[in-house]
Amino acid sequence: MKAMILAAGRGERMHPLTDKIPKPLIEVQGKALILWHIEKLIKNGFEEIVINIAHLGYKIPEYLGDGSRYGIKISYSDEQRDGALESAGGIKKALPLLGNEPFLVVNGDVFCEYEFDANFDLQGKKAHLILVPNPEHNIQGDFAIKNGLVLNEADEMFTFSGIGYYTHAFFDTISIQKKSLAPLLRESINKQEISGEVFTKMWHDIGTPKRLKEINNAN
């Protein structure tokens, strides 16, 4: 299984830090955020990573290279001319780099203890989402879960962690365009095509300078 790190966003809420550096290269507890992902992917048996780039995107391959120094192969899906294609559009463009098998996707701006699974079995579903208890900045949540299936609404809601496993078929209905993931997810959820689980250990969305400061001060 290959993995994709979403790293193309502008990170406007992280202004002014992201005026000069792409958000995945911001240091969290003494290390570039994207390196936390890469090291964990390697530890868990992944051998190839695809990273999409847009805002100040050239700085990411300058920093990481082809991955050989880390013992992994890194390829880049370049959206610098397109302008960031958002999550679903970015994944759609990267599909040729991701092979034919299901793949893992992780947002480049999350910091967590979740252990990526290179042998994850989707068991016939089009996607599998990792959900987390709602943080203060998303108290309403995004999705629910019942008997292992993700639901759009229920009494108890959870937040999408930005981590998921996907099949190529999940993206069949869109072309390469600027498109977010949420509408695709909700449509597929209505067809009972998406499984999920709730992860309750440490997870943070590094979305603002305040949150970044809190995490760095917590160490």
C-alpha positions as CSV (number, residue, x, y, z in Angstrom):
1,M,0.0,0.0,0.0
2,K,1.2,3.5,-0.9
3,A,0.5,6.6,1.2
4,M,-0.3,10.2,0.2
5,I,0.3,13.3,2.3
6,L,-1.9,16.3,1.5
7,A,0.5,19.2,1.6
8,A,-0.8,21.7,-1.0
9,G,-3.0,23.9,1.1
10,R,-2.1,27.6,1.6
11,G,-2.6,27.4,5.4
12,E,-4.1,30.9,5.5
13,R,-5.1,30.5,9.2
14,M,-1.4,30.0,10.0
15,H,-0.5,33.5,8.6
16,P,2.1,34.9,8.9
17,L,4.1,31.7,9.4
18,T,2.9,30.3,6.1
19,D,3.8,33.5,4.1
20,K,7.4,32.1,3.8
21,I,7.1,28.4,4.5
22,P,4.5,25.7,3.5
23,K,2.5,24.5,6.6
24,P,3.9,20.9,6.5
25,L,7.4,22.3,7.0
26,I,6.5,24.2,10.2
27,E,8.2,22.7,13.2
28,V,6.2,20.8,15.8
29,Q,8.1,19.8,18.9
30,G,11.4,20.4,17.2
31,K,10.7,18.6,13.9
32,A,9.0,19.5,10.6
33,L,5.4,18.4,10.8
34,I,5.7,16.3,7.6
35,L,8.7,14.4,9.0
36,W,6.6,13.1,11.8
37,H,4.3,11.5,9.2
38,I,7.2,10.2,7.0
39,E,9.0,8.6,9.9
40,K,5.8,6.9,11.1
41,L,5.0,5.7,7.6
42,I,8.4,4.1,7.3
43,K,8.1,2.5,10.8
44,N,4.8,0.9,9.8
45,G,6.0,-0.6,6.5
46,F,5.2,1.9,3.8
47,E,7.8,2.1,1.1
48,E,6.3,4.8,-1.3
49,I,4.8,8.2,-0.5
50,V,3.1,10.7,-2.8
51,I,3.0,14.3,-1.7
52,N,0.9,17.0,-3.4
53,I,2.4,20.5,-3.5
54,A,1.1,23.9,-4.4
55,H,1.7,27.0,-2.1
56,L,5.4,27.4,-1.9
57,G,5.4,23.8,-3.0
58,Y,8.9,23.8,-4.4
59,K,10.3,24.1,-0.8
60,I,9.0,20.6,0.1
61,P,11.0,18.6,-2.5
62,E,13.9,20.9,-1.7
63,Y,13.6,19.8,1.9
64,L,12.8,16.1,1.5
65,G,14.3,15.2,-1.8
66,D,13.3,11.9,-3.3
67,G,13.2,10.2,0.1
68,S,16.4,8.2,-0.3
69,R,17.9,9.8,2.8
70,Y,15.0,8.4,4.8
71,G,14.9,5.0,3.1
72,I,11.6,5.6,1.3
73,K,10.6,6.7,-2.2
74,I,8.9,10.1,-2.4
75,S,7.0,11.3,-5.5
76,Y,5.4,14.7,-6.0
77,S,2.0,15.6,-7.5
78,D,2.6,19.2,-8.6
79,E,-0.3,21.6,-8.4
80,Q,1.7,24.8,-8.4
81,R,0.4,25.8,-11.9
82,D,-3.2,24.6,-11.2
83,G,-3.5,26.4,-7.8
84,A,-4.3,24.0,-5.0
85,L,-7.0,21.5,-6.2
86,E,-8.3,20.9,-2.7
87,S,-8.4,17.5,-1.1
88,A,-10.5,15.4,-3.6
89,G,-9.1,17.2,-6.7
90,G,-5.6,16.8,-5.4
91,I,-6.0,13.1,-4.8
92,K,-7.7,12.6,-8.2
93,K,-4.7,14.2,-9.9
94,A,-2.3,12.0,-7.9
95,L,-4.0,8.7,-8.7
96,P,-1.5,7.7,-11.5
97,L,1.3,7.9,-8.9
98,L,-0.6,5.8,-6.3
99,G,-0.7,2.5,-8.2
100,N,-3.8,0.3,-8.5
101,E,-4.3,-0.8,-4.9
102,P,-6.1,1.0,-2.1
103,F,-4.0,3.7,-0.5
104,L,-3.7,5.8,2.7
105,V,-4.2,9.6,2.7
106,V,-3.3,11.8,5.6
107,N,-3.6,15.5,5.9
108,G,-0.2,17.2,6.2
109,D,-1.4,19.4,9.0
110,V,-2.4,16.8,11.6
111,F,-0.2,15.7,14.5
112,C,-1.3,12.4,16.2
113,E,-0.5,9.0,17.6
114,Y,-2.5,7.1,15.1
115,E,-0.4,4.2,13.6
116,F,-0.8,4.0,9.8
117,D,-1.5,0.5,8.6
118,A,0.2,-0.6,5.4
119,N,-1.8,-3.8,5.3
120,F,-5.3,-2.3,5.9
121,D,-8.1,-4.3,4.5
122,L,-11.1,-2.2,3.2
123,Q,-13.3,-5.3,3.1
124,G,-15.1,-4.3,0.0
125,K,-15.8,-0.7,1.1
126,K,-14.7,2.3,-1.0
127,A,-13.1,4.1,1.9
128,H,-12.4,3.8,5.6
129,L,-12.3,7.0,7.7
130,I,-10.5,7.6,11.0
131,L,-12.7,9.7,13.2
132,V,-11.8,11.4,16.5
133,P,-13.7,13.0,19.4
134,N,-14.7,16.5,18.6
135,P,-12.1,19.2,19.4
136,E,-13.0,22.6,20.6
137,H,-12.8,24.1,17.2
138,N,-15.2,21.6,15.7
139,I,-17.6,20.8,18.5
140,Q,-20.5,19.9,16.2
141,G,-18.5,17.1,14.5
142,D,-18.6,15.9,10.9
143,F,-19.8,12.3,10.9
144,A,-21.3,9.6,13.0
145,I,-20.6,5.8,13.2
146,K,-22.7,2.8,13.8
147,N,-21.8,-0.9,13.5
148,G,-18.6,0.1,11.7
149,L,-20.4,2.2,9.0
150,V,-19.9,6.0,8.8
151,L,-23.1,8.0,8.9
152,N,-23.8,11.6,8.0
153,E,-25.9,12.3,11.1
154,A,-26.7,10.7,14.4
155,D,-27.0,11.8,18.0
156,E,-23.3,11.3,18.7
157,M,-21.0,13.0,16.1
158,F,-17.3,12.8,15.6
159,T,-14.7,14.8,13.7
160,F,-12.9,13.5,10.6
161,S,-9.3,13.2,11.5
162,G,-7.9,13.8,8.0
163,I,-6.8,10.2,7.8
164,G,-8.4,7.7,5.6
165,Y,-7.9,4.6,3.4
166,Y,-9.4,4.8,-0.2
167,T,-9.9,2.8,-3.3
168,H,-9.5,4.4,-6.8
169,A,-13.2,3.7,-7.4
170,F,-14.1,6.2,-4.7
171,F,-12.9,9.0,-7.1
172,D,-14.5,7.7,-10.3
173,T,-17.2,10.3,-10.4
174,I,-14.9,13.4,-10.6
175,S,-12.4,14.7,-13.0
176,I,-9.2,16.6,-12.1
177,Q,-10.7,19.8,-10.7
178,K,-10.8,21.9,-7.6
179,K,-13.0,19.9,-5.3
180,S,-13.2,19.2,-1.6
181,L,-13.5,15.7,-0.2
182,A,-16.6,16.3,2.0
183,P,-19.3,16.2,-0.7
184,L,-17.9,13.0,-2.1
185,L,-17.8,11.4,1.3
186,R,-21.3,12.4,2.1
187,E,-22.6,11.0,-1.2
188,S,-20.8,7.7,-0.7
189,I,-21.9,7.5,3.0
190,N,-25.5,7.7,1.9
191,K,-24.9,4.6,-0.2
192,Q,-23.3,2.8,2.9
193,E,-20.0,2.5,1.0
194,I,-17.7,3.9,3.8
195,S,-16.6,2.2,7.0
196,G,-14.8,3.9,9.9
197,E,-13.5,3.8,13.4
198,V,-13.0,6.2,16.3
199,F,-9.5,6.9,17.4
200,T,-9.3,8.2,21.0
201,K,-5.6,8.8,21.6
202,M,-3.6,12.0,20.9
203,W,-4.7,13.9,17.8
204,H,-4.3,17.6,16.9
205,D,-5.2,19.7,13.9
206,I,-2.3,22.2,13.6
207,G,-4.7,24.8,12.2
208,T,-3.7,28.1,13.8
209,P,-0.6,29.7,15.5
210,K,-2.4,29.4,18.8
211,R,-2.8,25.7,18.5
212,L,0.8,25.3,17.3
213,K,2.0,27.2,20.3
214,E,-0.1,25.1,22.7
215,I,1.3,21.8,21.3
216,N,4.9,23.0,21.4
217,N,4.5,24.3,24.9
218,A,3.0,21.0,26.0
219,N,6.2,19.1,25.4
